Amino acid sequence: MHETAQLDQDVPMDDLKDEDLYAALLHEMKNNLVLMAITMDQVPRTGAPDHDQPLNEARRLCQRVSERLMQALMIYKSNVGGLILNAMDAYSPEDFVAEMAIQARYLQTPLQVDTVVEEGVPSLWFFDRNMLELALVNAVHNSISYARSRVVIRARMDGDMLCISVEDDSDGYPAHILKAVAENKPLTSNGTGLGLRFANLIARAHTKNGTCGALSLRNDNGSVFEMRVP
Amino acid sequence: MTDQIDFKSKRALVIDDFPGMRTAFKAALASFGMSRVDLAASGDEALMRVKNTKYDIIISDYNLGDAKDGQQVLEEMRYRKLITLGTVYLMVTAESVYERVVAAAELAPDDYLIKPFNGEILRNRLEAILFKKQAFREVHKSFANGDLERALSECNVVIKTNPKCLVDAMRLKGEILIAMGDLQAAGELYSEISAMRAVPWSRLGLAKTLHLQRKEEEAEEVLSLVLENHPGLVAAYDLLADVQLAQNRSMDAQATLTRATQVSAKSARRQRRLGEVAYQNKDLKTAEVAFKGAIEKGRYSVFANPNDVGSLARVYLEQDQPRAAGEVLIANAKQLAENDEGKLVNLVVKSALSSKNGNQREAQALVQEALRLRKAAGGRCSPDLAMDMVQVCVGLGMEQEAGQLLEEVASNAHDSTDLLNRAKDIYRDAGKESVAQTILQKATGKVAQLSKQGALLMQAGDLVQGADLLKKASEAAPRNPRVLMNAVWATLRLIAQHGNSGGRLGNAKRMLGDAAELAPDHPRLAELRSAMREVEKRLKAPELNVACVE
């Protein structure tokens, strides 16, 4: 468990192109983040707040660093070569929201995490599950940070689109964020912008017969983060 | 999910080049009860372990350092039948390469897990895959046993009863239908899925079906659409090259395969095909690079083929670079010593080199040994390599040996223009063009004539005579899969009309078996197998049997 990843010693650094070097570095960083998460999973909870709280906080931070790294990379890549979803396939929306709930509960939140699959949602829907999950997990973690008592992950049909939403009972989104997303303007300030840009990118990459998916935010007794995919 | 998966009874293998990750996986798996977990640091180590131990679950990182990647490991395990359809294979990748990895996969793993992830997600994904394996257990079992009818009916049960598995079941049903040769039904199924959503694999399945039905233009249209939307989808390029070759557009096929190797250079088989097509197009530079690639990528894998060494050496010799050809032999000496095929390549290239260097006696001895080895191995060798031997013999004035060998090769290749042209070139360069004409005429004339007459008679409805001539053609060209398949087709039509007498069905089966051994990927095989099953079914039905008596 205590071994640290190192760049392959057999490769002379001079021979590495910049992109190879960055790729190797990122590979190493990601491995270390997985290791850190799994290592923290092995620290038992004692029930004592002065032990469990910092541990939970550390897990959350670890998760956040992972997400940021990944979002930054994806946005960079989409700027370079566009985003093509080759892994589009049929998945169960029910299983999908259940996995999102696992992602939420993993952080040992005292909040209540519920899943709802509304009537009319089919057994299968076509989407790129791993990508959609990467986009939504960020919203789940945001809600965990701001909700008072409850987070709901919901699947419902909105016309011809499957809508997956993350809802909480927080104070809701500030007006400038709602405005920016509604106007489809890229956000640049602080971390929130990155996650939203990423989610927007993923939603729009889901296309069917000329229509594409969409990201929307609104307030309804708390914040509601919605991704629609055709 | 109401049932629980019993992880305790499962055995797992974790493949990762990073020691910390292996340990972490082991800990994560232990946390949900899996104690029987083996670790492998490389693809080769994993292959060794899988040979000796049966695993229920294999978890592999895609990136395994410089050696084989997780996808190559999966493909080699499946190809060598070290794992079954029931074995779980979970691929772990980084999101930055995820979409590219998915597009380059010729064989899909059960799922992709994106790094970073946590233990709970790992467990959830494994559970989902294991439930799916349970749902498909009977289908997989029948499919593996070759009982395609049963696999199909089991698959239909899943389609009717398990809505969450519907699309997976349809995908598998498409593969079963293609294996059965029921191309009509397969095409309809893929169209149905594509109408639900044009996912890459459904369109690819549709294009494959069209190609097998020889509707090449329609297949190309579908593939162009797929590649427009998914330019990284390597399997689409491979299929497009097949479609182009079927239309004798070898220059287009070369361009397509070149693009495919630019997208993914890792497959030895793809590099080999590019080399073969480029050689056919007389683009020796491209062929050289491609065969080099095939040797490099195939090394230490089940996809290594000693004929790649022979092909590269041939390309060097034709470019007048004997030294490079010699170096290829030395660099691959170990691989060439492993089997008869390799030893033959070694002898033939060496004899060509000796001949080129003016060392006639040595060349003669070497090619004599090659001829002996070829005979001892049952006459099995690649037609190009046999033609290399003809070339050496002609150059050394060993006319009789050259003639015999050419006759044998040509009689099995009356319809391979490229090969016959090469023979003519060899003799022309030696100033003996008329000798080649005589040999080729003798070797191919009979088969060509029997084939043509047989086909005409079949067309005219004289099945008895027609099938007889086509069978005679197959006896004159016992190593030509196309001739064999024509004879099978004719014999099956004959049985359907006039019943099974004189061991017709047995003959058809044997010929189809021979054809399948010679050209296991030939598009016509499935169709013939399907026709064979149809005929057998009718022979078994008693009321028809009476009507069929001659």
Interface residues (C-beta under 8 A of the other chain):
Chain A: M1 E3 T4 A5 D8 A23 L26 H27 K30 N31 N32 L33 V34 L35 A37 I38 T39 D41 Q42 S66 M70 L73 M74 K77 L83 I84 L85 N86 A87 M88 D89 A90 S92 E94 D95 A98 E99 I102 Q103 R105 Y106 S123 L124 F126 N130 M131 L134 K208
Chain B: F18 P19 G20 M21 T23 A24 F25 A27 A28 S31 N63 G65 D66 A94 E95 S96 Y98 E99 R100 V102 A103 Y112 I114 K115 P116 F117 N118 G119 E120 I121 N124 A128 P163 K164 L166 V167 D168 M196 R197 V199 P200 W201 N229 H230 P231 G232 L233
